[in-house]
Amino acid sequence: MAFSETGLWADVRELPGALSATLEHATGVAEAAALLRRPDVKRIVATGNGAAYYVAHALWLASLEGAAGGPPIVAVPCGVAVREGFRWQPGDAVLAVSSSGEFRDVVEIARAAGDRPCVAITAGADSSLAAASTATVLQHVANQRAVTHTQALAGAYGAGLALWAAVTGDAALAALLATAPEAAERAVAEASPWAAEQEAAFAAAPPAAGVVVGGGPAWAAALELALMLKEISRIPAEGVETREGATSAMFGLAPGHLMVSLDPEGDPQGDEALRLCAATGASTLRFPAAATERARLSLITSLPAAAALSAVLAVAAGHDVDKPTWTDAYYETARSAT
């Protein structure tokens, strides 16, 4: 089977349209933004698990690159925020991300929010998370044929950026976000022939381990690709910020391993990380140009190539791309008891 025949790639091909629907409808954005603009909101604790946590992480990174104001965002994995020892502060608001709206720890955080405002980003309008939250921003998912989130991830991040632009009045971010569906279309178009090249390169010997690097908001995209390599390709992988890739993550690389750069060609730190990782004997890849453009959109624009590469490596190793062996165990522990 080729990567292009998988349900995962079918989901990716529909990603630009699903993202466009999320942004066009902007369901719940105005109400949620009004909640987070309240003068008593001093900090936004953005939380989720896995890819949803990377959405929170990307929103934090994107907020650091904006000129507009707004309460600070701190991104916290839901496994940390759900613990009794987590110190909530006066003026905290919760931004809870879960596509299904049923991830156990995220739902518990929303239910325990009490007087803290809680905004959900979810595709499940009737979900446990939406029911427990003060306001809900809805994303659109046209289809999810594969277990791995693609449309859901892009939609959650698009909804989060739309919310943040509304909270802060960041017109530049709003204008950039309006170009996201078109940027995603280009990324899908470039990812397909690029991934076909990787099919030939890795058909005989998939890598044994991987490191993914990305600078600025692309750090979150590096985390997501590392997750995809683990969940789809079953390859141990680490996602790091670019400087970490050149100064620590490269220590474990060796021949038979893979390093992937999400930084554009000509980026000094990215070029240095690529050179140093190649010197270890590891194979190195740079994502196609459309996947590395417009840093605050990188979690979206890198997603088609990330899914395609992970599928290519999974097929080469004989794994089921659309329903990995860990699926049942994951749902058993992750889903809430409604």
Secondary structure, DSSP 8 states (H G I E B T S, - for coil): --GGGSHHHHHHHTHHHHHHHHHHH-TTHHHHHHHHTSTT--EEEEEESTHHHHHHHHHHHHHHT-SS----EEEEEHHHHTSTT----TTEEEEEE-SSS-BHHHHHHHHT-TTS-EEEEES-TTSHHHHHSSEEEE---S---SSS-SHHHHHHHHHHHHHHHHHHT-HHHHHHHHTHHHHHHHHHHHHHHHHHHHHHHHSS---S-EEEEE-TTHHHHHHHHHHHHHHTS---EEEEEHHHHHHTGGGG--TT-EEEE-S-TT-HHHHHHHHHHHTTT-EEEE--GGGSSSGGGHHHHTHHHHHHHHHHHHHHHT--SSS-TTHHHHHHHHB---
